[in-house]
Amino acid sequence: MTRVILVILFCVSVNISSAQEFISSVTIDARQTGQTRLRIFDILENSLEEFINQTAFTNEKFTELQKIECSFFITINNFDSDRFQANIQVQASRPVYGSTLKTSILNVKDEDFNFSYTESQPLIYDVNNFQSNLTSVLSFYLLTILGLEADSLSLEGGTPYFETARQIVNAAQANAGLGWQASGVGFSRFNLNNDLLSQNFARFREAFYKYHREGLDLMHKNTQDAKENILTSIEYLNEVNNERPNSVLLRLFFDTKSGEIQQILNGGPKLDIAQTKEYLYRIAPVHNNKWRRIKY
């Protein structure tokens, strides 16, 4: 259903389609190792791009215009033979309907990204069986991106993708450990996936849909209604914060969207945003420098 909506939404008329879902770039930064010229880093970078761009993560058909743009920045902090200590930053975006703009749907830095890799190692996508921490982490984030994009187009449209990501979490917990376990405070892949599927955060997903589909995607047609809907989405996020303060989802949302929100509230029709600013100060104080630059 989400793919059908997307075809209608962006008026895609391309008939040739393929199973792969992503247009992705991978960047390996090995400067901290002091051995940036090693061939293994180039091979790893190319292998990961091929894995992401040539693997079918769903049974759906994506045209070239439907493919999701994303990027993976991997910093290698240390390595010994085939074992790598690293972190990974994942970014993804989708087009804004009726414009040439793109909006970020995910921007996350994951510090728990240690993995093993050898030059000849095949990278295999397997939902039910743990293959490696390398492919599990990448597959988890790619499915999460698919889910967030679908959530931005239809209410809770991303549930099937989040449920598949949960299978990866379950398989990895018994084999990989770090980053896959429940964490009382702080970020973990388990927490991110668990919150996305929890009814406790249904209001967050409603806000995510309203912000994108009834906010950004409506800007070309009715700027005032679109801006009012974005204000309503922030009100919904405040409700989430009242029940689940400082949650993983709220932190990720505002890490991804703070600059965009600042621009939207500073532009377009003049609305009463005093209450919205108070919500923003309360929900995401780490971004207060941006909120203070919002004029009304």
C-alpha positions in Angstrom: 0.0 0.0 0.0 2.8 2.4 0.9 4.5 1.9 -2.5 1.2 2.6 -4.3 0.8 5.8 -2.3 4.3 6.8 -3.2 3.7 6.2 -6.9 0.7 8.4 -6.8 2.3 11.0 -4.6 5.3 11.6 -6.8 3.6 11.0 -10.1 6.1 8.4 -11.2 5.6 7.2 -14.7 8.7 5.0 -15.1 7.8 1.5 -16.1 11.1 -0.2 -15.5 11.5 -1.3 -11.9 13.9 -3.2 -9.8 13.9 -5.0 -6.5 16.6 -2.9 -4.8 15.3 -0.2 -2.6 18.2 2.2 -2.0 20.6 4.6 -3.5 23.3 4.7 -0.9 26.9 5.8 -0.4 29.3 4.4 2.2 32.3 6.3 3.5 35.0 4.6 5.6 37.1 7.0 7.7 40.2 5.1 9.1 42.3 8.1 10.0 42.3 7.3 13.6 44.0 4.0 12.9 47.0 5.8 11.3 46.8 3.3 8.4 44.4 4.9 5.9 46.1 3.5 2.9 45.4 -0.2 3.6 43.5 -1.9 0.8 41.0 -3.5 3.2 39.3 -0.2 3.8 38.6 0.4 0.1 37.4 -3.2 -0.3 35.1 -2.8 2.7 33.7 0.4 1.5 32.9 -1.0 -2.0 31.5 -4.2 -0.5 29.1 -2.4 1.7 27.8 -0.1 -1.1 27.3 -3.2 -3.2 25.5 -5.0 -0.4 23.1 -2.1 0.3 22.4 -1.1 -3.4 22.1 -4.6 -4.9 20.3 -6.5 -2.2 16.5 -6.8 -2.2 15.4 -6.1 1.4 11.7 -6.5 0.5 9.6 -8.2 -2.1 8.3 -4.9 -3.5 9.3 -3.3 -6.8 11.0 0.1 -6.7 11.5 2.4 -9.7 14.7 4.4 -9.8 12.7 7.5 -8.7 11.2 5.6 -5.7 14.6 4.5 -4.3 15.5 6.0 -1.0 18.7 8.0 -0.7 20.8 7.2 2.4 24.4 7.4 3.5 26.5 5.5 6.0 29.6 7.1 7.5 31.8 4.5 9.3 34.6 5.6 11.5 37.2 2.9 12.3 38.7 3.6 15.7 40.9 0.6 15.9 41.4 -2.8 14.2 43.3 -6.0 14.7 43.5 -8.4 11.8 39.8 -9.0 10.9 38.3 -7.3 13.9 37.2 -3.7 13.7 36.1 -1.2 16.5 34.0 1.5 14.9 31.0 3.7 15.0 28.4 4.4 12.3 26.3 7.4 11.4 23.3 6.7 9.3 21.4 9.4 7.3 18.4 9.1 5.0 16.0 11.4 3.3 13.0 11.5 1.0 11.6 14.0 -1.4 9.1 16.7 -0.4 6.0 16.5 -2.6 5.5 19.4 -5.0 9.1 20.7 -4.6 12.7 20.0 -5.4 13.5 19.7 -1.7 14.4 16.7 0.3 13.7 16.1 4.0 15.8 14.0 6.4 13.9 11.2 8.0 16.8 9.7 10.0 20.1 11.0 11.3 21.6 8.7 14.0 25.1 8.0 15.3 25.5 4.5 16.7 28.7 4.1 18.8 28.3 0.3 19.3 29.5 -0.9 15.9 32.2 -3.5 16.3 32.5 -6.2 13.7 34.6 -8.8 11.9 35.4 -8.7 8.2 37.8 -10.4 5.8 38.5 -9.4 2.2 36.8 -12.4 0.7 33.8 -12.5 3.1 30.4 -12.6 1.4 27.8 -10.2 2.8 24.4 -12.0 3.2 21.0 -10.6 4.1 19.2 -13.1 6.3 16.4 -12.0 8.5 16.0 -15.3 10.4 19.7 -16.3 10.9 22.5 -14.3 12.3 25.3 -14.0 9.7 27.5 -11.2 11.1 27.2 -8.0 13.2 28.2 -6.1 10.1 25.3 -7.2 7.9 22.9 -7.2 10.9 23.5 -3.6 11.8 23.3 -2.4 8.2 20.1 -4.5 7.6 18.5 -3.2 10.8 19.0 0.5 9.8 17.9 -0.1 6.2 14.6 -1.7 7.4 14.2 1.1 9.9 14.7 3.7 7.1 12.0 1.9 5.0 9.7 2.0 8.0 10.2 5.6 8.7 9.7 6.6 5.0 6.5 4.5 5.0 5.3 6.1 8.2 5.8 9.5 6.6 3.4 8.6 3.8 0.7 6.7 5.6 -0.3 6.4 9.2 1.8 3.6 10.8 2.6 2.4 7.3 6.1 1.3 8.4 4.9 -1.4 10.8 5.8 -4.4 8.5 9.4 -3.0 8.1 9.8 -2.4 11.8 8.5 -6.0 12.5 11.1 -7.4 10.1 13.8 -5.3 11.8 12.7 -6.8 15.1 13.5 -10.3 13.7 17.1 -9.0 13.1 17.2 -7.7 16.6 16.1 -11.0 18.0 18.6 -13.0 16.0 21.5 -10.6 16.8 20.8 -10.5 20.6 21.9 -14.1 21.1 25.0 -13.7 18.9 26.3 -10.2 18.9 25.3 -8.5 22.2 26.7 -5.0 22.1 24.1 -2.5 20.9 21.3 -5.1 20.6 20.3 -5.3 24.2 17.6 -3.3 26.1 19.1 -0.2 27.7 17.4 1.5 30.6 18.9 4.8 29.6 20.6 5.8 26.4 20.5 4.5 22.9 20.4 0.9 21.7 19.0 -0.6 18.5 16.7 -2.7 20.7 15.2 0.4 22.3 14.8 2.1 19.0 12.9 -0.8 17.4 10.9 -1.5 20.6 9.7 2.0 20.8 8.7 2.2 17.2 6.5 -0.8 17.6 5.1 0.1 21.1 1.6 1.4 21.5 3.1 3.8 24.0 4.6 5.7 21.1 1.6 5.5 18.7 1.2 9.3 19.2 4.8 9.8 18.0 4.1 7.9 14.8 1.0 10.0 14.3 3.1 13.2 14.7 5.7 11.8 12.3 3.0 11.3 9.7 1.3 14.6 10.2 4.6 16.5 10.1 5.5 15.0 6.7 2.4 14.1 4.8 0.0 16.8 6.2 2.8 19.4 6.8 5.8 19.3 4.4 3.9 17.6 1.5 1.1 20.2 1.7 3.4 23.3 1.6 3.2 23.7 -2.2 -0.6 23.8 -2.0 -1.6 25.5 1.2 1.3 26.9 3.2 -0.8 28.1 6.2 -2.6 24.8 6.7 0.7 22.9 6.3 2.4 25.1 8.9 -0.6 24.7 11.3 -0.3 20.9 10.9 3.4 21.0 11.7 2.5 23.0 14.9 0.0 20.3 15.7 2.6 17.6 15.2 4.9 19.3 17.7 2.0 19.5 20.1 1.6 15.7 19.7 5.3 15.3 20.4 4.9 17.3 23.6 2.2 14.8 24.7 4.7 12.0 24.1 7.3 13.8 26.1 4.9 14.2 29.0 4.4 10.5 29.1 7.9 9.3 28.0 10.4 12.2 28.5 13.8 12.0 26.8 12.9 9.0 24.8 15.1 7.6 22.0 12.5 8.5 19.4 12.2 12.1 20.5 15.9 12.6 20.6 16.4 11.1 17.2 13.5 13.2 15.7 14.9 16.5 16.9 18.5 15.6 16.1 17.2 15.0 12.6 14.7 17.8 12.3 15.8 20.8 14.5 17.3 22.9 11.7 14.4 22.2 9.5 11.9 23.1 12.2 13.7 26.4 12.8 13.5 27.3 9.2 9.8 26.4 8.9 8.7 28.4 12.0 10.7 31.4 10.8 9.2 31.3 7.3 5.8 31.3 5.7 2.6 32.7 7.1 2.7 34.4 10.5 1.2 32.2 13.1 1.1 32.3 16.9 4.0 30.0 17.7 4.6 31.1 21.3 3.2 27.8 22.7 5.1 25.8 20.1 8.4 27.4 21.2 7.6 26.5 24.8 7.0 22.9 23.7 10.4 22.8 21.9 12.3 24.2 24.8 10.7 21.5 27.0 11.1 18.5 24.6 14.5 19.2 23.1 16.5 21.6 25.3 19.8 20.4 23.6 18.6 22.4 20.6 17.7 25.6 22.5 20.2 27.7 20.5 18.0 27.0 17.4 14.8 27.6 19.2 16.0 31.0 20.4 16.6 32.0 16.8 12.9 31.4 16.0 11.2 34.8 15.7 7.4 35.5 16.1 
